[in-house]
């Protein structure tokens, strides 16, 4: 068995999608409360990116120790491809628990336009500090130099080697350095190269198109492109209930949220779908961001009580984690990779619903996001 620890749930799902692509049996959980002995790939989704650095280190230490205790010897660490979060400190904790000597970190995803060239992070050829990642509300990319993003002193103290990668051949070359003394970490693209090195083979799966019925879409992303997609859907006639971050300081917060619930329930009953989205402005204060995510999760929970939802489609890792924690979902069976990073799963705690999730910076495939087509059917 290979175990993968991810610092958010959409990253975990992305890894699960890679496993499906390689014909592996996959389980995804948000805890290590029970082992998954009958799967080839066990992905553990943590929410350490939303924690303090101390909390993240403690969580990773606990999870890695549990995996080692149950006999897992092959543990890959999925990091954010653009290095948000407490990357180096978490890797140092894992290396220490496993008793390994060093870490190879390859966060790049060249096929997705994310390259590291001579130590500089580029998004489609543009330095990351000049892209929308510079405006991330919690981990803004204020520099494009990878060692500065991660912290030069931390890298040197923790024995982490951050490698360049401009193409798939580079990923395969780095993966070939696997040995028992090294922790491997990085992007889902690097994990795919890792599976190639281990002689797993990709399989051809049928093109799966989920039926759009009783679907609630949740957009918790701060990315402009996501907001544009939501607005485009609204203009086709799809109901969008917006939660304003400005409500958080108002005494009418709960009343306003209840209004969102009713709007969504009515739309789903009438048209079979609706969107819940976070409006502007983007919050940069972490406690406010957490409160906003919890408000989104509470709305989702109330909607599920009032109307049958068959498909829950969520973007944004922290938002997804808040929702599954509120709904007490812990165990998932990934079934379909709809696109890179977009994965549909069965929920063990509620077999009546499917959950599809993706990172905020990725695109949904048109099969589940083409509202203009739906309006014309």
N, C-alpha and C positions, 0 to 999 in steps of 0.2 A: 504494500500500500504506500502511496505517496500522500503526504499531508501538505496542505498549503494554508498558511495563515495570511489573511488579508486585513488591512487596516480600515476597510469599510466594506459594506455589503455589496455594492455594485462592482467593486473590484473582485470580490469573491465570486460573484456570478459570472464575471468575465472569464475568470479561470475555469469555472465549471463549464462554460461554453466551449473553451478550448478542449477540455477533457471529452466532452461529447463529440467534438470534431474528430478526435483521435479514437473514437469507439470505446471509450472507457465507461465503466459504471461509476456514477458520481453521486455523492451525497454532499449537501451543504447544510451547515448548522451554524447557529450563533453562540454555541457553547460547546464544551467538551464534557457535558454531563453523562454522555454515554458514547462508547466507541462505535465505529461503523465498520465491523470486521468483514463485511461481504462486499465492499466496494473497492475499486482500484484507486479512486481519488476521493479523498476526504478534504473538503474545503471548509475552513472555519472562518466565519465572518466576524470580525471584531469591529468596534466603533472607536478605536483608539485615536483616530484622527480628530475626533471631537473631544477627546479628554485632555487633561493637563499632561505634560511630559512625564511627571511622576506616576500618574495613573496609568498611562500607556505602558510604561516600563513594567509596572507591577502586573498588569493584565497579560502582557506578552510572556513575562516570566512564568506566571501561573499556567498559561496554556501550553507553553513548550514543555514545562516540567510534566504536565499531565500526559502529553503525547509521548514523551520519553518513557514515562512510567508504564504506559500500556504497550510499549514495544515498537513504536514508530521510529524508524531510523532515517527516513528520507523526508526532510521537512524543508519546503521551499517557502520563502517569504515574499508575498506579493506586496509591492510598494506602489504608491501612486506614481503613474508614469511621468508626471510633472513635479514629483518630489514634494508634494504638500504633506504636512503631518510631521511626526517626530521620527523621521526615518532612521537616522543613525543611532539614536538612543535605543530604539526598539531592536535594531539589528545587533547592537552590542549585548543587549539582554539575552537574545536568542543564542548568540555565539557562546556566551558564558555558560548558560544552562546546558547546552549540548557539549561543551568542552572542546570546541573547535578552535582552530588557530586564526582563521581569517574569514573575511566576507568578500565575495564578488558581487557587486551591485551593478546591474545593467537595466536602468529604467527606460531606455529608449524603445520606441516602436516605429522603426523606419517606414514600414508600409502605411502607417497612420500619419506620416508626416512629422514624426517626433524623433529628432536626431540629436546626438551629442557629437559635435565636431571640435576637436582640439580643446575639449573641456567646456565648450559653450553649448547651451541648450537652444535648439532651433525648433520652431513650430512652422512647418511648411516654408522653411528657409528664413524665417523671421526670428530674431532673438526673442526669447520668451518674455522678457521684461517689456517688450513693445507690443504684446498681444493682450487679449482680454484676461489672461491669467494674472496680469499685473494688478487687476482690480478684484481678485478673489477676496471675499469678505473676511476670511480667516487666515489664509496663508498667501498673501500677495507676492508675486515674483518681482522683487525690486531689483534683481540683478539677473543676468543670463549666464553668469559663470557658475558652473555646477558646484564647485568646491565652496563657493561663497553662499550659495543657496543652502547647502547642507551644513555649513560651518566647518571651516578649515581645521580648527583645533580639534573638534569632535571626530572628524574623519581620521586624523592622525592618531588620536588616543585610542580609537576603537578598532583599529586594524581593518578598515573598510577600503577596498579598492573599487573606485568608481570608473567604469570603462567607457570608452567612446564606442559609438555604433552608428554607422550611416546606412547599412543595408543588412539584409538577412544573413549574408555570409559572415558578417561580423558577429551576429548573435550566435550562429552555429559555432564559430571559433571560440567564443567565450564559454559556451556550454561544454565544449570538449575538455575543459579544464576541471571537470567534476572530479573530486576525490573526497575521501572520508574526513578530511581535516578542514573542509571549506563549507561555509553556508552560502547557498545560492539565493539571490534575491533580485527582484526587479519587476519588469512589466509582464503582461500576459504574453506579449510577443516573445520575450525571452523564455518564458515558461514553455511555449510551443517549441522553441529551439531545444530546450532541455529535454522535452519528450522525444524529439527527433534523435537526439544523442542516445537516449535510452532505447531506441529502436521501436518506438510506438509508430503506428502508421495511421495517416488520416483516412477517414472513411467518407463515402458519398452518402449523404442523408437526403431524404425527399424534401422538397421545398414545402415547408409547412406554413399555412396561412390560417391564423386563428380567426374564427368567426366573431365579428364585432357585435356582441349582444350583451346587454346589461354590463356595460363597461364604464368604470370610473378611471379617468386619467388624472394623475397628480403630478404637477410640475413644480418641483421645489428648487429648481436650478436658478442660479443668478446669471447664467449666460444669456447675453442679448439674443443669440440665435434661438434659444428656447422660447423666449418671450415673443419673438417674431412668429414662431410656429403656432403658439397659442393664439395670438391675435389673428393670424390667417384662418385658423379653425373657427374662431368666433365670427368672423365675417361671412363664413359659409352657413351660419345659422346654428352652430354647435354652442350649447350653453357653457359659459365659463363663469365660475364663481371665484372672484378674487378675494384673497385675504390681504388686507393692507397692513404692513408692518407698523404703521402709525396707530393702529388699534391697540397695540400692546400696552400703551400708557393711558388708555381711555377706560373709564368705568363701564362703558357699554361693550367691552370686549366680548363677553359671553353672549350678549344679545346679537351682536354682529356675526359671531361665528354660527349661532343658531340660524340666522338668516341664510348663511351659506349652505348649511345642511338642508334646509327646506328647498332652496333653489336647485340643489343637486338632485335631491330625491324626486322632485317633480319632473325634472328633465329626463332622468333615467326611466321613470315610469312612462313618459310620453315618447321619447325617442330612442331609449336604450343606451344612451351614453351621455357623459358630461365631463367637464374638465374642472379640476380644482387647481388654482394657481396662486402663486405669491406675487403680489403687485410690487411696484417700486415704492419707496427707495430701497436699495440694497442695504442691509444692516451690516455694519462692520464690528459691532461690539458683540463678543462671543456669547455672553449671557442672554442678550436679546435675540441672537440668532437661534439659540437653543429653545427659548420660549416660543419663538415663531414656529420652529419645526414641531414642537409639541402641540401647538394650536392646530397645525395641519393634521397631525396624527389624530387628535381628538375629533376633528370634523369627520375624518374618514371612518373612525369607529362608530360614530353616531349614524352616518349614512348607512353603514352595513347593518345596523340594527333595524332601520326603517324600510330598506328595500333590498331585494336579492341582487347581489353583485356576482357575476360569474368570472369577470376578468378585471383584475386590479393592475393597472399599468402605471408604474412610478419611475420618475427620473430624479437623480440626485441621491448620492449615497447616504448622507446624514439624514435626509428626509425619509428615505426608505427604512433606515434603521429605527428611527423614531416610530414609524408606523408599525413595523413588525413587533417591536417591543410593546407598544400599546395594545396591539391585538393578541399578544402572547404567542406569536408564531416563533418557533425555534428550529424546526426541522423541515428541510425542503428537498424535493427530488427534482433536479433539473431535467427537463425533457426535450427542450428545443433551443438551439441557438438561432435566433431569427436574423441576426446580423452580428458583426463583431461587437462584443460587449452588450448585446441585447439578448437576454435569456429569459425563457418562460419556464416556470416551475410549478409543480404540485406542492401544496402546503399540507404537510402531514397532519397538522392540528385541525384543518378544515378542508376536507376533500371536495367541497362544493365550489371552491374558488381556485383560480389560477393567478399566480403573481408573475408579472413580467417587469423586469427592472433594467436600468441602464445608467451609466454615469451621465452627469449633466452636460458634459462637453461632447458627448457622442450624439449621433443622429438616430432617430427611430426609422426603421424601414417603412416604406410607403404602405406596406401591407396592413399596418396598424395605425397609420397616422395620416391617411389620405381622406380627409373629411369631405373634400369637394366631390370625390367619387361617391362617397356614401350618400351625400345629399341628392345625387342624381339617380340613385338606384330606386 
